[in-house]
Amino acid sequence: MDWKSYWNKVAVTAKDPIAAVQRNDLKSIKQSASHIISMLKITKKDTVLDVCCGNGLLTELVAGSCLRITGVDQSDELIKNAKNLSKRVNSSFILGDALELSYVLSNQKFDKIYLQFSFQYFDKKGMGAKMIKEMISVLKPNGLLFIGDIPEASKRLVFYNSLPKLFYYFTSKIRDKNSMGKFWSPDDLAQICIKFNVKGTYLKQPKLLEYSWYRFDYLIERI
Ligand SMILES: C[S@@+](CC[C@H](N)C(=O)[O-])C[C@H]1O[C@@H](n2cnc3c(N)ncnc32)[C@H](O)[C@@H]1O
């Protein structure tokens, strides 16, 4: 799947900014923001990076709790909208491929980094590891990295829970047109963390989060 074209198309056809990042409502974005702030222990002293920030709806909510926040996304349409919608003086948005994060950010470093509702788009061989490596490279020593809302491999059949959905899954996979992306196992992430000598922790999501029935979170610390 060409995710850049996919998200540019979603952005121009969506009926509102919430639909443009395929969220159901503002409440779930607010819940994600509170969850991220709590998991990363974000304070007013922290510089924060939002990887795959979309149109910045989530970024703007986290901005109220930190010193400065930068959002990066590869969709020109969504970044254009993020810049137009932004009301915070401490948020900024950069167009670029998250897989080239250190280059895109000219090696700026951050106290806290998150990648929310987007890890599934790093779906080709080696991409997940490369994405994590790039985020670690722009994380300060003792910094924290949170990957939220990762579709869990063991829940694939809970998600595709009917014959029409399974049919869609297999046919879209064959055509490389599956709009869900990759389901990850916690062990995949653990292996990546071992490779890069960082501490990784699997986090089961609280039930109140909208996607907790098939997604998990993962916290990474530099050691
Ligand atoms: C579902 S939206 C998530 C937006 C936001 N993080 C949230 O939680 O509401 C997924 C975003 O990932 C972005 N994305 C996917 N692959 C990317 C890549 N390689 N580099 C930068 N952004 C990417 C898309 O452009 C899109 O904005």
The ligand as an SDF file (V2000), in Angstrom:
LIG
                    3D

 27 29  0  0  0  0  0  0  0  0999 V2000
   -4.5500    7.2160   11.6210 C   0  0  0  0  0  0  0  0  0  0  0  0
   -3.5810    8.6370   11.2940 S   0  0  0  0  0  0  0  0  0  0  0  0
   -3.0680    8.9600   12.9640 C   0  0  0  0  0  0  0  0  0  0  0  0
   -2.9880   10.4070   13.3130 C   0  0  0  0  0  0  0  0  0  0  0  0
   -2.7080   10.6720   14.7940 C   0  0  0  0  0  0  0  0  0  0  0  0
   -1.4560   10.0580   15.1980 N   0  0  0  0  0  0  0  0  0  0  0  0
   -3.8340   10.1900   15.6720 C   0  0  0  0  0  0  0  0  0  0  0  0
   -3.6010    9.3190   16.5190 O   0  0  0  0  0  0  0  0  0  0  0  0
   -4.9610   10.6840   15.5380 O   0  0  0  0  0  0  0  0  0  0  0  0
   -2.1080    7.8990   10.5790 C   0  0  0  0  0  0  0  0  0  0  0  0
   -1.0740    8.9020   10.1090 C   0  0  0  0  0  0  0  0  0  0  0  0
    0.1660    8.2310    9.8520 O   0  0  0  0  0  0  0  0  0  0  0  0
    0.8070    8.9350    8.8070 C   0  0  0  0  0  0  0  0  0  0  0  0
    1.8990    8.1330    8.2220 N   0  0  0  0  0  0  0  0  0  0  0  0
    1.8360    6.8660    7.7450 C   0  0  0  0  0  0  0  0  0  0  0  0
    3.0540    6.4760    7.3190 N   0  0  0  0  0  0  0  0  0  0  0  0
    3.9030    7.5130    7.5320 C   0  0  0  0  0  0  0  0  0  0  0  0
    5.2980    7.7320    7.3120 C   0  0  0  0  0  0  0  0  0  0  0  0
    6.0970    6.7920    6.7580 N   0  0  0  0  0  0  0  0  0  0  0  0
    5.8400    8.9240    7.6720 N   0  0  0  0  0  0  0  0  0  0  0  0
    5.0620    9.8950    8.2220 C   0  0  0  0  0  0  0  0  0  0  0  0
    3.7410    9.7560    8.4360 N   0  0  0  0  0  0  0  0  0  0  0  0
    3.1620    8.5810    8.1040 C   0  0  0  0  0  0  0  0  0  0  0  0
   -0.3310    9.2240    7.8560 C   0  0  0  0  0  0  0  0  0  0  0  0
    0.0020   10.2100    6.8980 O   0  0  0  0  0  0  0  0  0  0  0  0
   -1.4420    9.6240    8.8240 C   0  0  0  0  0  0  0  0  0  0  0  0
   -1.4560   10.9990    9.0580 O   0  0  0  0  0  0  0  0  0  0  0  0
  1  2  1  0
  2  3  1  0
  2 10  1  0
  3  4  1  0
  4  5  1  0
  5  6  1  0
  5  7  1  0
  7  8  2  0
  7  9  1  0
 10 11  1  0
 11 12  1  0
 11 26  1  0
 12 13  1  0
 13 14  1  0
 13 24  1  0
 14 15  1  0
 14 23  1  0
 15 16  2  0
 16 17  1  0
 17 18  1  0
 17 23  2  0
 18 19  1  0
 18 20  2  0
 20 21  1  0
 21 22  2  0
 22 23  1  0
 24 25  1  0
 24 26  1  0
 26 27  1  0
M  CHG  2   2   1   9  -1
M  END
$$$$
